[in-house]
Amino acid sequence: MQIFDKPWGIEEILEVNDKYCVKRLFMKKGCRCSLQRHIYKHETLIVISGLLRVTGDVDVVMKPGDCLVLDVGVIHRMSAIKDTIYIEASTPELDDVIRIEDDYGRV
């Protein structure tokens, strides 16, 4: 397992191979990731605890047990309404991130 500190919390890569990637993400209340899209990466999000808002081409608040599929090209940003843990299952393109806006200067 690989663990990375992020400005919004912690990212744990639980498994990555040539077919898929599974991450567990801990996002702090009031924080959000960059507004982004992907050229190749397809993602599915599953909330474990907390409340997660996903905005961009979609606008939804996710609670524990909720699942959301983000197809290739969908503009999205995750924001934690409460301290939140969620799973991201995706295709394995880890560097496929096109940042549109970012609170932490990473655009």
Residue pairs with C-beta under 8 A, 6 or more apart in sequence:
1 12
1 13
1 14
2 12
2 13
3 10
3 11
3 12
3 13
4 10
4 11
4 12
4 13
6 33
7 31
7 103
7 104
8 27
8 28
8 31
8 32
8 33
8 80
8 104
9 25
9 26
9 27
9 28
9 31
9 80
10 25
10 26
11 23
11 24
11 25
11 26
12 23
12 24
12 25
12 26
13 21
13 22
13 23
14 22
14 23
14 24
15 21
15 22
16 22
16 92
16 94
17 92
18 92
19 91
19 92
20 89
20 90
20 91
20 92
21 88
21 89
21 90
21 91
21 92
21 94
22 87
22 88
22 89
22 90
23 87
23 88
23 90
24 48
24 85
24 86
24 87
25 84
25 85
25 86
25 87
25 88
26 83
26 84
26 85
27 33
27 50
27 52
27 78
27 79
27 80
27 83
27 84
27 85
27 86
28 80
28 83
29 50
29 80
29 81
29 82
29 83
29 84
30 80
31 79
31 80
32 77
32 78
32 79
32 80
32 103
33 77
33 78
33 79
34 77
34 97
34 99
34 100
34 101
34 102
34 103
34 104
34 106
34 107
35 55
35 56
35 75
35 76
35 77
35 99
35 100
35 101
35 102
36 75
36 76
36 77
36 97
36 98
36 99
36 100
37 56
37 73
37 74
37 75
37 76
37 98
37 100
38 72
38 73
38 93
38 96
38 97
38 98
39 72
39 73
39 93
39 96
39 98
40 72
40 91
40 93
40 96
41 72
41 90
41 91
41 93
41 96
41 97
42 69
42 70
42 71
42 72
42 90
42 91
43 69
43 70
43 88
43 89
43 90
43 91
44 67
44 68
44 69
44 70
44 88
44 89
44 90
45 52
45 54
45 62
45 67
45 68
45 70
45 78
45 86
45 87
45 88
46 65
46 66
46 67
46 86
46 87
46 89
47 62
47 63
47 64
47 65
47 66
47 84
47 85
47 86
48 64
48 85
48 86
48 87
49 64
49 83
49 84
49 85
50 64
50 80
50 81
50 82
50 83
50 84
50 85
50 86
51 61
51 62
51 63
51 80
51 81
51 82
51 84
52 61
52 62
52 78
52 79
52 80
52 81
52 84
52 86
53 59
53 60
53 61
53 62
53 78
53 79
53 80
53 81
54 60
54 62
54 68
54 70
54 76
54 77
54 78
54 79
55 76
55 77
55 79
56 74
56 75
56 76
56 77
57 74
57 75
57 76
58 68
58 70
58 74
58 76
60 68
61 81
62 68
62 86
70 76
75 100
77 101
78 86
99 106
99 107
100 107
101 107
